[in-house]
Amino acid sequence: MPRALIGATFTPSHAANMKVDVALTSEDLLEDWNTSVATAFGPHASDLALGIPLEYGSAILRGFMAVGPAEGFFDVNFGGYDPVESSARAFELAASVLLLGLMHAHLGEAEVPIRRLLA
């Protein structure tokens, strides 16, 4: 199953625009880090490498835009991927789910739109 892990902060704005900053990690840095994600993310999280490779940056932007524009600044500043099983589609879906979660004041409010997205 394709896997993607992303994290972001959201700063609301009253301006009628959305800004997204995605912190990509170069392949050289990823190899040098040789670090894995803490096992708190699941039993197979140790297979994940830290960072967001360049090839998944545009997928994250597509995922944000699929949900629709939201007013504010989104700083995608954390990521994890599986060198074998990650895919652009997995990062696109992860970004859409993340945006829905960040757009709602309470995660419970985001449950129905997230379920629709994943159905």
C-alpha positions as CSV (number, residue, x, y, z in Angstrom):
1,M,0.0,0.0,0.0
2,P,1.5,3.4,-1.0
3,R,2.4,5.5,2.0
4,A,2.9,9.3,2.6
5,L,3.3,11.3,5.7
6,I,3.2,15.1,5.8
7,G,2.8,17.7,8.5
8,A,2.1,21.4,8.2
9,T,1.2,24.5,10.1
10,F,-1.7,26.8,9.1
11,T,-1.9,30.5,9.7
12,P,-5.4,31.9,8.8
13,S,-5.6,35.1,6.8
14,H,-8.5,37.4,5.9
15,A,-6.9,38.0,2.5
16,A,-8.6,36.3,-0.4
17,N,-5.6,34.1,-1.2
18,M,-3.9,30.9,-0.3
19,K,-0.2,30.4,0.0
20,V,1.5,27.1,0.3
21,D,5.2,26.5,1.1
22,V,6.5,23.0,0.7
23,A,9.9,22.3,2.2
24,L,11.4,19.8,-0.2
25,T,14.5,17.8,0.7
26,S,17.3,17.1,-1.8
27,E,18.2,13.5,-2.5
28,D,21.7,14.1,-1.2
29,L,20.4,15.3,2.2
30,L,18.0,12.4,2.4
31,E,20.9,9.9,1.9
32,D,23.1,11.8,4.4
33,W,20.5,11.9,7.1
34,N,19.9,8.1,7.2
35,T,17.2,8.7,9.8
36,S,13.8,7.1,10.2
37,V,10.5,8.3,11.6
38,A,9.8,7.5,15.2
39,T,7.8,4.3,15.7
40,A,5.0,6.3,17.2
41,F,3.6,6.6,13.7
42,G,3.0,2.8,13.4
43,P,4.6,-0.6,13.4
44,H,6.2,-0.1,10.0
45,A,7.1,3.6,10.4
46,S,10.8,2.6,10.8
47,D,10.7,1.9,7.0
48,L,9.9,5.6,6.4
49,A,12.6,8.0,5.5
50,L,12.4,11.6,6.7
51,G,11.8,14.4,4.2
52,I,9.7,15.2,1.1
53,P,11.5,14.3,-2.1
54,L,11.2,16.8,-5.1
55,E,9.1,14.3,-7.0
56,Y,6.2,14.6,-4.5
57,G,6.1,18.4,-4.2
58,S,3.7,19.0,-7.1
59,A,1.5,16.1,-5.8
60,I,1.2,17.9,-2.5
61,L,0.1,21.1,-4.3
62,R,-2.4,19.2,-6.4
63,G,-3.8,17.7,-3.2
64,F,-4.3,21.1,-1.6
65,M,-5.9,22.5,-4.8
66,A,-8.3,19.5,-5.1
67,V,-9.9,20.4,-1.8
68,G,-10.2,24.0,-2.9
69,P,-8.6,27.3,-2.0
70,A,-8.5,28.2,1.7
71,E,-7.5,31.7,3.0
72,G,-4.2,31.6,4.7
73,F,-0.6,30.3,4.7
74,F,0.2,26.6,4.8
75,D,3.7,25.6,5.7
76,V,4.3,22.0,4.8
77,N,7.4,21.4,6.9
78,F,7.5,17.7,7.7
79,G,7.4,14.6,5.7
80,G,8.1,10.9,5.6
81,Y,8.1,8.5,2.6
82,D,8.8,4.9,1.9
83,P,11.6,4.6,-0.7
84,V,9.7,1.6,-2.3
85,E,6.0,2.1,-1.6
86,S,5.4,5.9,-1.7
87,S,3.7,7.4,-4.7
88,A,2.6,10.8,-6.0
89,R,-1.1,9.8,-5.5
90,A,-0.4,8.9,-1.9
91,F,1.1,12.3,-1.2
92,E,-1.8,14.0,-3.1
93,L,-4.4,12.3,-0.9
94,A,-2.4,13.0,2.2
95,A,-2.3,16.7,1.4
96,S,-6.0,16.8,0.7
97,V,-6.7,15.1,4.1
98,L,-4.3,17.4,5.9
99,L,-5.9,20.5,4.4
100,L,-9.4,19.4,5.4
101,G,-8.1,18.8,8.9
102,L,-6.4,22.1,9.1
103,M,-9.3,24.0,7.7
104,H,-11.7,22.9,10.5
105,A,-11.5,24.2,14.0
106,H,-12.3,20.7,15.4
107,L,-11.1,17.5,13.8
108,G,-14.6,16.1,14.2
109,E,-16.0,18.7,11.8
110,A,-13.5,17.4,9.1
111,E,-14.5,13.8,9.4
112,V,-17.4,13.8,6.9
113,P,-15.5,15.6,4.2
114,I,-12.4,13.4,4.7
115,R,-14.6,10.2,4.5
116,R,-16.1,11.6,1.2
117,L,-12.6,12.2,-0.2
118,L,-11.4,8.7,0.6
119,A,-14.6,6.9,-0.5
